[in-house]
């Protein structure tokens, strides 16, 4: 019995009964852990020690469940929920310092025509991942969100390389033909914007290897990615829809003190999303040190470690935030974040999405509205009011005005209204009746 098998047995016999699980649930836990144990033993070399339980291993297992066994997403979620409990047990036993699944992201990969028989866990390419991510964090100063996205994209690359026929395990095997093959594969399953992002990550990784003199030839020197991403008009709300949504949020009746605190927080969230045009991650990341109650300003920490100032000028937004902060200061917690969930932990982006979805459903609005819709609406309505696009660029925190120009759109009805009311010909009083009639 190796170390992993020993702790799995201890997890099933000791930890699970202490959680008051039913015999049926414990049996399911045992079945799931047995499947994971078999996967560990099938690796080359076999994974036998808890120290070998890395994020890379779980990415490999996720790929195994999705592609080889073609499990349903609901089943995969249950499997990884059990694995998270097992890793929490190992952390409590001080076998592991932190759980490898702490920042793990489940993803669904479409089956390939020739599914691999085995997922290789180590290669010359994969070994450089952690050094690259450290470089992105320390030298490029990328945000934690960007680091997670890079990690996810790299795992997708590694799975393609390692399950290729023949396996791509050395840098010298990455050439233009392989990149073309990878482009063809992901072009069949992903949107053009996703394809460009994945290749941007891969290019950055290869450039890092060249910078560190790990490779001497860069395959991207002879590769040109031609993906035309069509201009997509941002989906925003009308002013009437915003009005209905806020009225629903303000009109909810609380049945308990806890529910009242939740409703006050939700109102503040919606008001700030509309008042400042913030990204949802920026809103969740607000700390007390970022708020100036005298100037009524918020210091926003945006993408790429860029900072900008947002001023609250609308009275309802100011009052909503003040009402929430009055309750927030009563909560005993060491957290410096302004917005908390029901467990007094920092609010997540998914928590905010749930709040918006709940209010949209109560308002019976059929349009697909997300927290980012408030940002689009903020920019679009300001443009309609005649605000210079350069100011909107600053409000949104865009590094280039090209990004902001996606909001330079109007609907067909808006165009018709502008021509009917603003065309210079309307100011001319000269008219001629029946100009095409013949004079006798």
C-alpha positions as MATLAB code, in Angstrom:
seq = 'XXXXXXXXXXXXXXXXXXXXXXXXXXXXXXXXXXXXXXXXXXXXXXXXXXXXXXXXXXXXXXXXXXXXXXXXXXXXXXXXXXXXXXXXXXXXXXXXXXXXXXXXXXXXXXXXXXXXXXXXXXXXXXXXXXXXXXXXXXXXXXXXXXXXXXXXXXXXXXXXXXXXXXXXXXXXXXXXXXXXXXXXXXXXXXXXXXXXXXXXXXXXXXXXXXXXXXXXXXXXXXXXXXXXXXXXXXXXXXXXXXXXXXXXXXXXXXXXXXXXXXXXXXXXXXXXXXXXXXXXXXXXXXXXXXXXXXXXXXXXXXXXXXXXXXXXXXXXXXXXXXXXXXXXXXXXXXXXXXXXXXXXXXXXXXXXXXXXXXXXXXXXXXXXXXXXXXXXXXXXXXXXXXXXXXXXXXXXXXXXXXXXXXXXXXXXXXXXXXXXXXXXXXXXXXXXXXXXXXXX';
ca = [
       0.000    0.000    0.000;
       1.608    3.266   -1.151;
       1.183    6.660    0.544;
      -1.742    7.864   -1.580;
      -3.650    4.595   -1.125;
      -3.048    4.733    2.628;
      -4.457    8.252    2.931;
      -7.403    7.437    0.668;
      -8.262    4.576    3.017;
      -7.942    6.897    6.025;
     -10.082    9.507    4.258;
     -12.898    7.010    3.599;
     -12.825    5.259    6.986;
     -12.189    8.202    9.327;
     -12.812   11.563    7.675;
     -16.053   10.807    5.798;
     -17.962    9.299    8.791;
     -17.010   12.344   10.895;
     -18.764   14.543    8.321;
     -22.012   12.699    9.046;
     -22.189   11.322    5.498;
     -24.652    8.559    4.753;
     -23.396    5.057    3.918;
     -24.513    5.627    0.322;
     -22.498    8.850    0.032;
     -19.428    7.179    1.533;
     -19.769    4.369   -1.018;
     -19.823    6.968   -3.826;
     -16.750    8.645   -2.350;
     -14.960    5.279   -2.281;
     -15.888    4.582   -5.916;
     -14.636    8.029   -7.051;
     -11.373    7.753   -5.103;
     -10.727    4.277   -6.492;
     -11.036    5.677  -10.026;
      -8.569    8.442   -9.220;
      -6.163    5.949   -7.602;
      -6.211    3.792  -10.754;
      -5.429    6.884  -12.850;
      -2.451    7.679  -10.602;
      -1.087    4.155  -10.946;
      -1.438    4.269  -14.735;
       0.927    7.242  -15.083;
       4.533    6.927  -16.208;
       6.061    6.770  -13.654;
       3.204    5.885  -11.244;
       2.071    8.622   -8.871;
       2.454    7.106   -5.396;
       3.196   10.008   -3.038;
       0.980   12.888   -1.919;
       3.708   15.350   -2.877;
       3.098   14.306   -6.501;
      -0.509   15.535   -6.370;
       0.028   18.664   -8.445;
      -2.283   20.879  -10.487;
      -0.772   19.318  -13.614;
      -1.876   15.873  -12.454;
      -5.456   17.057  -11.934;
      -5.488   18.778  -15.317;
      -4.453   15.435  -16.781;
      -7.236   13.663  -14.873;
      -9.757   16.243  -16.060;
      -8.674   15.605  -19.644;
      -8.915   11.858  -18.991;
     -12.503   12.136  -17.725;
     -13.624   14.520  -20.483;
     -11.974   12.976  -23.514;
     -11.159    9.334  -22.841;
     -14.084    8.326  -20.643;
     -16.381   11.052  -22.043;
     -18.038   11.686  -18.692;
     -20.912   14.153  -18.388;
     -20.038   17.592  -16.929;
     -22.270   16.879  -13.906;
     -20.313   13.692  -13.169;
     -16.959   15.456  -13.554;
     -18.084   18.167  -11.134;
     -19.003   15.519   -8.528;
     -15.635   13.815   -8.995;
     -13.700   17.027   -8.470;
     -15.878   18.007   -5.518;
     -14.841   14.727   -3.866;
     -11.198   15.294   -4.783;
     -11.325   18.770   -3.215;
     -12.610   17.186    0.010;
      -9.788   14.650   -0.100;
      -7.180   17.384   -0.576;
      -8.727   19.414    2.255;
      -8.287   16.307    4.408;
      -4.600   16.086    3.396;
      -4.128   19.762    4.291;
      -5.774   19.199    7.689;
      -3.417   16.238    8.220;
      -0.514   18.578    7.303;
       0.501   16.227    4.510;
       0.095   19.113    2.035;
       0.576   22.816    2.711;
      -2.070   23.954    0.244;
      -4.568   22.238   -2.020;
      -3.509   21.944   -5.690;
      -7.173   22.543   -6.579;
      -7.352   25.884   -4.761;
      -7.395   27.944   -7.985;
      -8.305   25.065  -10.281;
     -10.703   25.768  -13.121;
     -12.892   23.072  -14.634;
     -13.014   23.177  -18.430;
     -14.779   21.052  -20.997;
     -12.709   19.848  -23.930;
     -14.434   18.347  -26.952;
     -13.469   14.746  -27.736;
     -10.929   14.270  -30.541;
     -11.205   11.698  -33.337;
      -8.301    9.728  -31.875;
      -8.383   10.058  -28.090;
      -5.005    9.433  -26.424;
      -4.488    6.286  -24.442;
      -2.444    7.959  -21.763;
      -1.733   11.467  -20.514;
       1.989   12.039  -20.017;
       2.684   14.236  -17.018;
       6.211   15.489  -17.544;
       8.013   16.837  -20.562;
      10.798   19.269  -21.343;
       8.155   21.818  -22.348;
       5.905   21.465  -19.296;
       8.874   21.780  -16.942;
       9.214   25.479  -17.838;
       5.634   26.395  -16.917;
       6.179   27.544  -13.332;
       9.236   29.628  -14.265;
       7.218   31.328  -16.985;
       4.321   32.109  -14.632;
       6.739   33.542  -12.062;
       8.249   35.684  -14.821;
       4.760   36.950  -15.758;
       4.026   37.827  -12.143;
       7.323   39.445  -11.131;
       8.651   40.942  -14.370;
       5.516   41.609  -16.419;
       3.423   42.466  -13.353;
       0.375   40.585  -14.623;
      -2.663   40.315  -12.388;
      -3.631   37.130  -10.556;
      -6.551   36.750  -12.979;
      -4.204   36.900  -15.993;
      -1.840   34.399  -14.361;
      -4.715   31.934  -13.873;
      -5.786   32.418  -17.503;
      -2.225   31.820  -18.717;
      -1.974   28.685  -16.586;
      -5.228   27.355  -18.028;
      -4.179   28.079  -21.628;
      -0.764   26.480  -21.111;
      -2.372   23.280  -19.843;
      -4.398   23.137  -23.035;
      -1.185   23.454  -25.069;
       0.581   20.766  -23.043;
      -2.321   18.358  -23.493;
      -2.147   18.884  -27.253;
       1.644   18.461  -27.344;
       1.845   15.434  -25.063;
      -1.061   13.588  -26.701;
       0.129   14.288  -30.215;
       1.176   11.396  -32.454;
       4.106   11.224  -31.942;
       4.208   13.054  -28.560;
       5.802   16.497  -28.597;
       8.046   16.479  -25.538;
      11.022   18.557  -26.693;
      11.261   22.170  -27.830;
      12.959   21.230  -31.101;
       9.739   19.439  -32.145;
       7.702   22.675  -32.128;
       7.729   23.993  -35.688;
       5.513   25.867  -38.120;
       3.704   22.684  -39.206;
       2.817   21.827  -35.607;
       1.497   25.343  -34.977;
      -0.617   25.091  -38.136;
      -2.012   21.771  -36.919;
      -2.800   23.256  -33.507;
      -4.520   26.226  -35.171;
      -6.654   23.890  -37.270;
      -7.646   21.888  -34.169;
      -8.808   24.815  -32.053;
     -10.403   26.602  -35.035;
     -12.989   23.837  -35.156;
     -14.114   24.354  -31.564;
     -13.448   27.930  -30.437;
     -14.372   31.495  -31.327;
     -11.813   33.637  -33.151;
     -11.241   35.807  -30.096;
     -10.401   32.717  -28.023;
      -8.049   31.451  -30.733;
      -6.142   34.766  -30.744;
      -5.889   34.722  -26.937;
      -4.552   31.168  -26.833;
      -1.928   31.936  -29.461;
      -0.950   35.156  -27.680;
      -0.268   33.091  -24.550;
       1.696   30.463  -26.479;
       3.723   33.137  -28.269;
       4.528   34.817  -24.968;
       5.663   31.455  -23.548;
       7.923   30.758  -26.541;
       9.355   34.287  -26.415;
      10.169   33.730  -22.736;
      12.042   30.542  -23.607;
      14.011   32.407  -26.268;
      14.762   35.260  -23.845;
      16.076   32.766  -21.288;
      18.155   31.118  -24.056;
      16.412   27.797  -23.471;
      15.668   27.662  -27.198;
      17.713   29.157  -30.031;
      15.058   29.232  -32.758;
      11.587   30.724  -32.332;
       8.951   28.858  -34.432;
       6.787   31.996  -34.461;
       9.419   33.795  -36.570;
       8.057   31.912  -39.579;
       4.422   31.700  -38.503;
       1.711   34.262  -39.230;
      -1.617   34.001  -37.470;
      -4.393   35.334  -39.684;
      -7.631   35.396  -37.742;
     -10.047   38.204  -38.515;
     -12.180   38.778  -35.456;
     -15.421   40.427  -36.596;
     -16.441   43.606  -34.841;
     -19.118   42.715  -32.312;
     -21.437   45.414  -31.073;
     -21.481   45.359  -27.244;
     -24.806   44.314  -25.771;
     -26.012   47.088  -23.528;
     -29.260   47.978  -21.783;
     -31.618   50.823  -22.474;
     -32.077   53.466  -19.823;
     -35.564   52.071  -19.248;
     -34.218   48.596  -18.537;
     -31.713   49.997  -16.039;
     -34.569   51.866  -14.366;
     -36.683   48.698  -14.072;
     -33.733   46.697  -12.753;
     -32.892   49.235  -10.036;
     -36.563   49.588   -9.066;
     -36.747   45.836   -8.531;
     -33.606   45.894   -6.386;
     -34.898   48.754   -4.239;
     -38.407   47.276   -3.991;
     -37.572   43.890   -2.475;
     -39.009   43.297    0.996;
     -36.676   41.669    3.494;
     -38.075   38.976    5.792;
     -35.134   38.970    8.181;
     -32.210   41.133    9.262;
     -29.804   38.930    7.287;
     -31.899   39.345    4.142;
     -32.026   43.126    4.684;
     -28.223   43.264    4.853;
     -28.012   41.232    1.641;
     -30.461   43.502   -0.187;
     -28.601   46.647    0.925;
     -25.356   45.141   -0.394;
     -26.975   44.154   -3.698;
     -28.306   47.675   -4.243;
     -24.840   49.128   -3.648;
     -23.364   46.630   -6.121;
     -25.792   47.541   -8.901;
     -25.485   51.290   -8.285;
     -21.682   51.163   -8.434;
     -21.657   49.000  -11.566;
     -23.773   51.594  -13.347;
     -22.192   54.670  -11.754;
     -18.573   53.826  -12.558;
     -18.615   51.392  -15.476;
     -16.310   49.063  -13.557;
     -15.400   45.527  -14.482;
     -16.885   42.958  -12.099;
     -13.412   41.872  -10.884;
     -12.551   45.502  -10.149;
     -15.692   45.875   -8.065;
     -14.975   42.697   -6.084;
     -11.399   43.867   -5.470;
     -12.374   47.154   -3.820;
     -10.776   47.635   -0.386;
     -11.512   50.248    2.263;
      -8.235   51.974    1.432;
      -9.529   52.512   -2.121;
     -12.536   54.582   -1.016;
     -12.296   58.296   -0.176;
     -15.573   59.328    1.526;
     -14.672   63.021    1.384;
     -13.927   63.156   -2.341;
     -16.452   60.360   -3.016;
     -13.885   58.617   -5.177;
     -12.822   55.029   -5.745;
      -9.312   53.916   -6.709;
      -9.821   51.136   -9.239;
      -7.144   48.489   -9.789;
      -7.623   47.520  -13.420;
      -6.021   45.173  -15.899;
      -2.260   45.106  -16.219;
      -1.803   46.678  -12.767;
      -3.172   49.963  -14.142;
      -4.996   52.236  -11.717;
      -7.644   54.880  -12.338;
      -9.933   57.059  -10.275;
     -13.723   56.830  -10.442;
     -15.778   59.641   -8.931;
     -19.239   59.046   -7.512;
     -21.410   62.032   -8.414;
     -24.906   60.558   -8.459;
     -26.703   60.946   -5.129;
     -28.426   57.536   -5.166;
     -25.124   55.707   -5.740;
     -23.480   57.635   -2.890;
     -26.369   56.897   -0.511;
     -26.460   53.212   -1.508;
     -22.763   52.792   -0.766;
     -23.059   54.730    2.513;
     -25.993   52.561    3.652;
     -24.065   49.388    2.917;
     -20.873   50.622    4.610;
     -22.871   51.463    7.742;
     -23.778   47.785    8.013;
     -20.409   46.572    6.730;
     -18.471   48.283    9.544;
     -20.487   46.290   12.095;
     -19.184   42.959   10.741;
     -16.315   41.543   12.780;
     -13.773   40.347   10.236;
     -10.145   40.955    9.330;
     -10.984   41.300    5.632;
     -10.132   44.655    4.058;
     -12.466   44.082    1.126;
     -15.576   46.247    0.972;
     -18.006   43.649   -0.376;
     -18.450   40.339    1.433;
     -20.602   37.266    0.901;
     -22.773   35.548    3.490;
     -19.716   33.801    4.933;
     -17.961   37.159    5.452;
     -15.458   36.304    2.753;
     -14.581   38.571   -0.191;
     -17.290   38.592   -2.822;
     -16.426   36.646   -5.980;
     -17.251   37.598   -9.548;
     -19.702   34.694   -9.680;
     -21.492   36.062   -6.592;
     -22.055   39.352   -8.428;
     -23.305   37.522  -11.511;
     -25.795   35.666   -9.332;
     -27.065   38.962   -7.873;
     -27.568   40.457  -11.341;
     -29.264   37.311  -12.654;
     -31.667   37.230   -9.701;
     -32.690   40.875  -10.215;
     -33.056   40.371  -13.980;
     -35.369   37.406  -13.374;
     -37.442   39.389  -10.868;
     -37.708   42.244  -13.372;
     -38.848   39.757  -16.065;
     -36.291   41.131  -18.543;
     -35.701   38.589  -21.316;
     -32.420   40.129  -22.513;
     -29.229   38.366  -21.417;
     -27.852   40.852  -18.871;
     -24.564   40.313  -17.023;
     -22.492   42.577  -14.749;
     -20.455   43.551  -17.825;
     -23.666   44.804  -19.464;
     -23.622   47.694  -16.963;
     -20.162   48.661  -18.238;
     -21.359   48.599  -21.861;
     -24.452   50.591  -20.923;
     -22.390   53.154  -19.002;
     -20.192   53.797  -22.070;
     -22.981   53.714  -24.665;
     -25.291   56.105  -22.824;
     -22.462   58.570  -22.159;
     -21.657   58.572  -25.877;
     -25.293   59.212  -26.713;
     -25.189   62.193  -24.357;
     -22.309   63.632  -26.351;
     -19.398   62.851  -24.006;
     -16.051   62.844  -25.818;
     -14.792   59.308  -26.449;
     -11.382   60.240  -24.969;
     -13.022   60.815  -21.587;
     -14.912   57.532  -21.856;
     -11.582   55.813  -22.563;
     -10.269   57.183  -19.245;
     -13.451   56.238  -17.378;
     -13.238   52.636  -18.620;
      -9.488   52.298  -18.118;
      -8.697   51.330  -21.721;
      -5.009   51.601  -22.595;
      -5.836   52.479  -26.200;
      -8.757   54.343  -27.714;
      -9.116   51.592  -30.342;
     -10.727   49.415  -27.659;
     -13.164   52.184  -26.748;
     -14.225   52.666  -30.358;
     -16.379   49.547  -30.239;
     -18.944   51.770  -28.528;
     -19.140   54.083  -31.565;
     -22.294   52.415  -32.759;
     -25.922   53.391  -32.973;
     -29.003   51.365  -33.770;
     -30.881   51.790  -37.036;
     -33.684   53.554  -35.170;
     -31.184   55.924  -33.543;
     -29.684   56.723  -36.951;
     -33.130   57.452  -38.376;
     -33.974   59.732  -35.442;
     -30.718   61.655  -35.816;
     -31.262   62.263  -39.518;
     -34.874   63.311  -38.979;
     -34.039   65.839  -36.271;
     -30.450   66.917  -36.898;
     -30.057   67.020  -40.693;
     -29.097   70.556  -41.875;
     -31.736   70.437  -44.625;
     -34.380   70.828  -41.928;
     -33.090   74.377  -41.364;
     -33.732   75.423  -44.982;
     -37.166   76.931  -45.594;
     -37.095   76.806  -49.402;
     -39.613   74.330  -50.835;
     -40.905   73.638  -54.317;
     -44.190   71.967  -55.092;
     -44.297   69.228  -57.695;
     -40.837   69.949  -59.148;
     -41.144   67.199  -61.763;
     -44.352   68.427  -63.377;
     -44.114   69.794  -66.943;
     -45.009   73.418  -67.599;
     -47.509   73.954  -70.407;
];
